[in-house]
Amino acid sequence: MGDGVTAQNLAPMAHDLSLWGLFLQADWIVKGVMILLLLASIWVWAVIFEKVVALKRVNRAADAFEDRFWSGGSLEDLQDREGERPTHPMAAVFGAAMREWRRSTGRGPEKSLHGTQERVERAMTVTIGREMERLERWMVFLASVGSVGPFIGLFGTVWGIMNSFSAIAGMNNTNLAVVAPGIAEALFATAIGLVAAIPAVLAYNKINTDLARFAARLEGFATEFSAILSRQAEEKV
């Protein structure tokens, strides 16, 4: 009889407290929260990898393009090589400006300079906005996961703890061995929420800073190029 009591007392402790065991034993709503957060975490890392690679690529391409731009060659030749089918943002800005410049200056000397610089600057501004919008894609997702992820995990935790206390009330047993597994399952949801949110916040801050720096670089190039075209326009007067 003593052996039976011992087995009965140890039964509530027969819980798998590994991460996989906590997931399997969780309530279906808590499981849904965990799955959602795990998928969000995977997607966060995919976005981080894509943004890091993209920023390295466009900065490297911009370095090479600026070397060619300042080499003293013909702007028309440079446009023919890179501006017509740009493969990176800086070449796209250059190509947009040169297309507008050629259209404007092709109207004849008496009409070519009127409003040309304003149209060129507007073309570059629009192109910069379009290219940066392309680079900033999925940044809102990182910000959303960083801010909402912990609360989604907290929802899973609250739901799991509510179920744990309901089970405790039903069994009329406040033994820690009864309480601990359910609370552990619930807290696991918060942990997954933090695992998804922390990298998202850190990556968002870093990538957003790098994007702002690259946008400033494009704007600086546009300003310098506008000054060059302005000088050429004055020489034609």
C-alpha positions as CSV (number, residue, x, y, z in Angstrom):
1,M,0.0,0.0,0.0
2,G,2.9,2.3,0.8
3,D,4.3,1.6,-2.7
4,G,1.0,2.6,-4.2
5,V,1.0,5.9,-2.3
6,T,4.5,6.6,-3.4
7,A,3.7,6.0,-7.0
8,Q,0.7,8.1,-6.8
9,N,2.6,11.0,-5.3
10,L,5.4,10.7,-7.9
11,A,2.9,10.6,-10.8
12,P,2.4,14.3,-11.1
13,M,6.2,14.7,-11.4
14,A,6.3,12.6,-14.5
15,H,6.6,15.6,-16.8
16,D,9.0,16.1,-19.6
17,L,10.5,19.5,-18.9
18,S,12.7,19.6,-22.0
19,L,11.9,22.3,-24.6
20,W,10.2,19.8,-26.9
21,G,8.3,18.3,-24.0
22,L,7.1,21.7,-22.8
23,F,5.8,22.4,-26.3
24,L,4.0,19.1,-26.6
25,Q,2.4,19.4,-23.2
26,A,1.2,23.0,-23.7
27,D,-2.4,24.0,-24.4
28,W,-3.3,24.3,-28.1
29,I,-3.6,28.1,-27.9
30,V,-0.1,28.3,-26.2
31,K,1.2,25.9,-28.9
32,G,-0.2,28.3,-31.6
33,V,1.5,31.2,-29.9
34,M,4.8,29.3,-29.8
35,I,4.5,28.3,-33.5
36,L,3.7,31.8,-34.5
37,L,6.7,33.2,-32.6
38,L,9.0,30.6,-33.9
39,L,8.0,31.4,-37.5
40,A,8.4,35.1,-36.8
41,S,11.9,34.4,-35.4
42,I,12.9,32.5,-38.5
43,W,11.6,35.2,-40.8
44,V,13.4,37.9,-38.7
45,W,16.7,36.1,-39.2
46,A,16.0,35.8,-42.9
47,V,15.2,39.5,-43.2
48,I,18.4,40.4,-41.2
49,F,20.5,38.2,-43.5
50,E,19.0,39.7,-46.6
51,K,19.4,43.3,-45.4
52,V,23.0,42.8,-44.3
53,V,23.9,41.3,-47.7
54,A,22.0,43.9,-49.6
55,L,23.6,46.8,-47.8
56,K,27.1,45.4,-48.3
57,R,26.3,44.9,-52.0
58,V,25.0,48.4,-52.7
59,N,27.8,50.1,-50.7
60,R,30.4,48.1,-52.6
61,A,28.7,48.9,-55.9
62,A,28.5,52.6,-54.9
63,D,32.2,52.6,-54.2
64,A,33.0,51.2,-57.6
65,F,30.6,53.5,-59.3
66,E,32.0,56.6,-57.6
67,D,35.5,55.6,-58.7
68,R,34.3,55.5,-62.3
69,F,32.3,58.6,-62.0
70,W,35.2,60.7,-60.7
71,S,37.7,59.2,-63.1
72,G,37.2,62.1,-65.5
73,G,35.5,60.1,-68.3
74,S,32.5,61.2,-70.3
75,L,29.2,61.2,-68.4
76,E,27.4,60.2,-71.6
77,D,29.6,57.1,-71.9
78,L,29.1,56.3,-68.3
79,Q,25.4,56.5,-68.7
80,D,25.5,54.3,-71.8
81,R,27.4,51.7,-69.7
82,E,25.5,51.8,-66.4
83,G,22.7,54.4,-66.4
84,E,20.4,52.8,-68.9
85,R,20.1,49.5,-67.0
86,P,21.2,50.4,-63.4
87,T,22.0,47.5,-61.1
88,H,22.3,49.5,-57.9
89,P,20.7,52.6,-56.4
90,M,23.5,55.1,-57.2
91,A,23.6,54.1,-60.8
92,A,19.8,54.5,-60.9
93,V,20.1,58.1,-59.5
94,F,22.8,58.9,-62.0
95,G,20.8,57.4,-64.9
96,A,17.6,59.3,-63.9
97,A,19.5,62.6,-63.8
98,M,21.2,62.0,-67.1
99,R,18.0,61.0,-68.9
100,E,16.3,64.2,-67.8
101,W,19.4,66.2,-68.6
102,R,19.6,64.9,-72.1
103,R,15.9,65.4,-72.8
104,S,16.1,68.9,-71.6
105,T,19.3,69.9,-73.4
106,G,18.1,68.3,-76.6
107,R,15.4,70.9,-77.0
108,G,17.7,73.6,-78.3
109,P,20.1,76.1,-76.7
110,E,17.4,78.7,-76.2
111,K,15.1,76.3,-74.3
112,S,17.4,73.7,-72.8
113,L,18.4,75.5,-69.6
114,H,15.0,76.7,-68.5
115,G,14.0,74.7,-65.4
116,T,16.5,71.9,-66.3
117,Q,18.2,71.8,-63.0
118,E,14.9,71.7,-61.1
119,R,13.7,68.8,-63.2
120,V,17.0,66.9,-62.8
121,E,16.9,67.4,-59.0
122,R,13.3,66.2,-58.9
123,A,14.2,63.1,-61.0
124,M,17.0,62.3,-58.6
125,T,14.9,62.8,-55.5
126,V,12.1,60.6,-56.8
127,T,14.7,57.9,-57.7
128,I,16.3,58.1,-54.3
129,G,12.9,57.6,-52.6
130,R,12.1,54.7,-54.8
131,E,15.4,53.0,-54.3
132,M,15.3,53.5,-50.5
133,E,11.8,52.2,-50.4
134,R,13.0,49.0,-52.1
135,L,15.9,48.7,-49.6
136,E,13.6,49.4,-46.6
137,R,11.2,46.6,-47.5
138,W,10.5,44.3,-44.4
139,M,11.9,46.9,-42.0
140,V,8.3,47.4,-40.7
141,F,8.2,43.7,-40.0
142,L,11.3,43.8,-37.9
143,A,9.9,46.8,-35.9
144,S,6.6,45.0,-35.4
145,V,8.2,41.8,-34.2
146,G,10.5,43.7,-31.9
147,S,7.6,45.6,-30.3
148,V,4.8,43.1,-30.4
149,G,6.7,39.8,-30.0
150,P,7.0,39.9,-26.2
151,F,3.3,40.7,-25.7
152,I,2.3,37.8,-27.9
153,G,4.5,35.6,-25.8
154,L,3.0,37.1,-22.7
155,F,-0.4,36.3,-23.9
156,G,0.6,32.7,-24.2
157,T,2.1,32.8,-20.7
158,V,-1.1,34.3,-19.2
159,W,-3.2,31.8,-21.0
160,G,-1.1,28.9,-19.8
161,I,-1.0,30.0,-16.2
162,M,-4.7,30.4,-16.2
163,N,-5.0,26.8,-17.4
164,S,-2.5,25.7,-14.8
165,F,-4.5,27.3,-11.9
166,S,-7.7,25.9,-13.3
167,A,-6.2,22.4,-13.2
168,I,-4.9,23.0,-9.7
169,A,-8.4,24.0,-8.6
170,G,-9.8,20.9,-10.2
171,M,-7.4,18.6,-8.5
172,N,-7.4,20.4,-5.1
173,N,-3.7,19.9,-5.1
174,T,-1.2,22.8,-4.6
175,N,1.9,20.7,-4.7
176,L,4.7,22.4,-6.5
177,A,5.1,19.3,-8.7
178,V,1.6,19.9,-10.0
179,V,2.1,23.7,-10.5
180,A,5.6,23.7,-12.0
181,P,5.1,22.0,-15.3
182,G,2.1,24.2,-16.4
183,I,3.9,27.4,-15.3
184,A,7.1,26.2,-17.2
185,E,5.0,25.6,-20.3
186,A,3.5,29.1,-20.0
187,L,6.8,30.9,-19.4
188,F,8.3,29.1,-22.4
189,A,6.0,31.1,-24.6
190,T,7.4,34.4,-23.2
191,A,10.9,33.1,-23.7
192,I,10.2,32.4,-27.4
193,G,8.7,35.9,-27.7
194,L,11.9,37.4,-26.3
195,V,14.0,35.2,-28.6
196,A,12.1,36.6,-31.6
197,A,11.9,40.2,-30.3
198,I,15.5,40.9,-29.1
199,P,17.3,40.2,-32.4
200,A,14.5,42.1,-34.3
201,V,15.0,45.2,-32.2
202,L,18.8,45.1,-32.3
203,A,18.8,44.4,-36.1
204,Y,16.2,47.1,-36.7
205,N,18.3,49.8,-35.0
206,K,21.5,48.8,-36.7
207,I,20.0,48.3,-40.2
208,N,17.9,51.5,-39.9
209,T,21.1,53.4,-39.1
210,D,22.9,51.9,-42.1
211,L,20.0,52.7,-44.4
212,A,19.9,56.3,-43.2
213,R,23.7,56.5,-43.8
214,F,23.3,55.1,-47.3
215,A,20.4,57.5,-48.0
216,A,22.6,60.4,-47.0
217,R,25.3,59.1,-49.3
218,L,22.8,59.0,-52.2
219,E,21.6,62.5,-51.4
220,G,25.2,63.8,-51.2
221,F,26.0,62.3,-54.6
222,A,22.8,63.8,-56.0
223,T,23.8,67.2,-54.7
224,E,27.3,67.0,-56.1
225,F,26.0,65.8,-59.5
226,S,23.5,68.5,-59.6
227,A,26.3,71.1,-59.0
228,I,28.3,69.5,-61.9
229,L,25.3,69.7,-64.3
230,S,24.6,73.3,-63.1
231,R,28.2,74.3,-64.0
232,Q,27.8,72.7,-67.4
233,A,24.6,74.6,-67.9
234,E,26.2,77.9,-67.1
235,E,29.0,77.2,-69.5
236,K,26.5,76.9,-72.3
237,V,24.9,80.2,-71.6
